[in-house]
Amino acid sequence: MKKPEDQDREIEGVERFEQLQELGRGAVGIVHLVKDKYTGVQFAMKTMNLDNLTDKEKRSALDEVEFLRVITGPTIIKFIESFNNSKLYIIMELADGGSLSDLIQKHRLIGKKFTTD
């Protein structure tokens, strides 16, 4: 017989993540703050409904996953994993400071320019 804590480890796919709040919306998707039900670690989860996309948009979304999977760097949000059924779910590292768009908007409002360092 399995222990209750072992049953938690069997949660797979997108069901492993609990949605906590919406972080933002784009043209084809929504980003939520999520928590891994097993580890408690928080991530950003981008969700795109593939049924509403053209073939070209679907290919672009899947290409985004492959791009995120291979690109790395100190200023790049880390790709964690993805799931694909009628929706595409992309689990990424959480950027606590918000999106780049938010940061640019804040700088514009106060008249501050970005530095190169």
PEDACOR-V729694 format. One record per pair of residues at least 24 apart in sequence whose C-alpha atoms are under 8 Angstrom apart, sorted by the first residue. I is the first residue (numbers start at 0). J is the second residue. If there is no record, write none. Layout:
i j
I J
I J
This chain:
i j
7 36
7 37
8 37
12 82
13 82
13 88
27 52
32 93
41 93
42 90
42 91
42 92
42 93
43 90
43 91
43 92
43 93
43 94
44 88
44 89
44 90
44 91
45 87
45 88
45 89
45 90
45 91
46 86
46 87
46 88
46 89
47 86
47 87
47 88
48 85
48 86
48 87
49 85
49 86
49 87
50 85
50 86
64 89
